């Protein structure tokens, strides 16, 4: 039986625009499960990133609930929410937001040190282990400007998980990468998921979407489609792409 890790109910998000209210999310319900790789898709402006930020506590919903460990992120105090973002949650973005004057290793270390519950020695050893696993330890002393986009994103992933988050949020993590670097990053996320990492990823790229166990399609402020798939294997990628494309076509993607 799947174990729920986070649940949203009646989730609404509105923005004021030219004197009017734009309703981006309207009464949305969603459950995320332990160890699952969930992908959110939809046309531009459908609210994919808005949903991710609301679920991850990066932005507050206008109404509704986001329950994590029995507490509602929508009404949670900012100090506690910040601790949650630095502890149980991890984030990867399309733009890596690495600190330009810190080395790759230092960028990863800083994220671990922010979580004050982890001893410094543990942070350093885990940062080294992650960077070795991601093939970037040898360039740990390099500045972000001295490495490729794929290497920067791998560093950003190491930074996001150095504190061992329960849930990893990824907003278009391959959107700024070429095909080779996209594959590298997706392979890494897939490997992490196989080792038990729960992931929620927003993407418009079917190459990324086929890595999911579960796909969700967002439109008109809510979930209008859902597709369950078996765990990803490279041998089945072509058939998975066809399956996802057929599903998207049925939803008028």
N, C-alpha and C positions, 0 to 999 in steps of 0.2 A: 504493500500500500504506500502511495506517495505521501511524503511528509511536507506539509505546507511550511514555507519559510517566511512568506510575506503575503498579505492580502489587502486588496483595495476594494472598497464598496461605495457606490454612489459618488464616485470621484468626479468633481467638476472643476474646471479652470477657465476663468474668463479674464479678458484684458480690455481696458478702455481704449478706444481708438476713434478719434475724430468725434467725440461726444457719444459714441455708441459702445455697446458691450459686445465683444467678440467671444463667442462661446467655443472654446477649443476642445474641451472635454465635457461631456454631458452625461452624468450618472453612470460612469464606467465601473464595471466590476472585473476584477482580475485576481487570480491566485498564482503565486510563484512557488515552485516546489524545490526541495533540497536535491542538488545534484543534476538539475535539469538545465539544458541549454535552450533558452527561449529567445526567439527573434521576433521583433515587431517591425512590420512593414506597412506601407501606405503611401499615397501620393504626397508630394510636397505640400506642406501646410496642414496635413491631417492631424498633427499633434503628437507625432512619435517622440520627439525629443522632450516636448512638454510633459508627456507621460513619464518618461524615464526620470526626468528631474524631480517630478512630484513623488515618484515611488522611492527615489534615492535620498529624499530630504534636501535636495539642492534648491528646491523651490516649493512653496506651500500651495496646496490646492485651495481653491476658493471655497469648496464644500466637500463633504464626504469624509471617508476614513482611509488611512493607510496604516494597517496594524502590523507591528513587528514586535515579537515577544510580548504581546498583549498591550502594547502602548501605541497610541495614535500619533503618527508623525505630524499630522496636520495641526495639532494643538500643542505639540511638544515644545518646551522652552528651547531657545536658540542654543544655549550653552550645551544642553544635553544632545541636541541635534548635531552640533558640530563634533561632539565626542563620538557619536554614532558614525558619522561620515569618515572619521579618522580611525575608527575601530572595526566595526562589523561590516562596513561597506567599503568597496574600492571602486575607482572610476577611471575609465579610459575615454579620451576624447579624440575627435578627428584631428584637431590641432593639438600637438603633444603637450604644449605648455611646459616644456622643460626649462629650467632656470639656465639662461644662456652663459652665465659666468661660472657655473659649477660643472664639474666633470660628470660623466654619466654615473659613475659610482656615487658621487656626492648627491646627485639628484635622487637616487634610490635611497640612500641613507637618510636623507632629510625626512622623507615620508615615513620611514620607520621610527625615527626619533620623535616625531610629532605624537605618536601613540606611546604615551609615557608608561604604559603597563608592560612594555616589552624591554628587557634589559638591553643595554647598548651592545654588549658582546653578541647577543642573539641576533640583533638587527644586522650587525656587520657580517656575521657568518651566513645569515639567510640571504642578504644582498649578494654576497659572493656566489652562493649556491645558485640563486636565481639567474644571475648574469652569466654564469657558466652554462647553465641549462639553455639559455637563450642565445648562446654563441656570441656574447658581447663582452665577456670578462676581459679579454685581451685588449680591448679599447676602453677600459674603465676610466683611464686617466684623460681620455679625449673630451673636449668640449662638444656640445651638441652640433655646433656648426662644422665640426670636423668629421662627421659620420653621415651615412646615408639616411634617407627618410625611413626606410625599413628598420634600420638599427636604432634610430630615435624612437620609433614606435615600440620596438621590443624593450627599450629602456623604460618607456612610459608604462608598459605592462608590468615590468618588474617593480616599478615604483608603486603601481596600483595594488600589488598583491604581497609586498614585502611584509606587511603586518597581518597576513593570513586572513583576509576578510571572508565572511560567510557568504557574501553575495557580491558579485562583480557586475557593475553597470558599464556598458560599452556603447558610446554614441558615435556611430559611423566610424569605427576605428580604422577602417581601410579606405575611407573616402578620399584621402590625399595621397594614396600610394599607387605605384605602378603595379602591373600584374605580378611580377616576381615577388615584390615586397608584400603584396596582398596575400599571396599564398603562404609566405613565411609566417605572417601574423595569424592567419586563420589556422594554420597547422598548430601553432603554439596554443591558441585558445582551445582548440579541439583536444589537444593533449591534456591541458589543465582540467577541462571538463571531465575527461575520462578518469582523472584522478580524484574526482569528487567536487570540483569547483562549480558552484551554481552561477550561471551567467544569464543576464538579460542584455541583449544587444539590439540596437536600432540600426537598420540598414536599408538601403534601396537596391543593393547589389545581390542578384540571385546567387552569384558565386559564394557570397558570404552566407546567405540565407540557408543554403543546402546543408550547412554544418549543424543546423538546429535539430533538436528532438521535437520541438513544437514551434509552429509559426502562428503568429497572430496578425490579422489584418485590421488596420484602423481606418475608419471613415466616418464622417458626420459625427465626430465626437465620441464614438463608441467602437466596440469590437464587432465587426460584421462577418468575420470569417476566422476559422481556426483549422490548422492542419497538424496532425500528429505523424511523426516519422520515426523509424527505428534509428539507432545510433549510426552515425556517419561512418562510411568506409570509402576510401579513395576509389576502390574498384567499382562502386555503385554511383559515383558522382554524376555521370552522364544521365542515368535514369532518374536520379534525384532532381537534377536540373529540369528535366522534362516534366516531372511530377509537379515541381514548384511552379513552373511556367504555366502549366495547365490550370493549376489552382488559381494563380493570379489572373489568368484570362477569364476564368469563371466569375471573378470578382470585379471585372472590368478595369483591371490595372492599367 
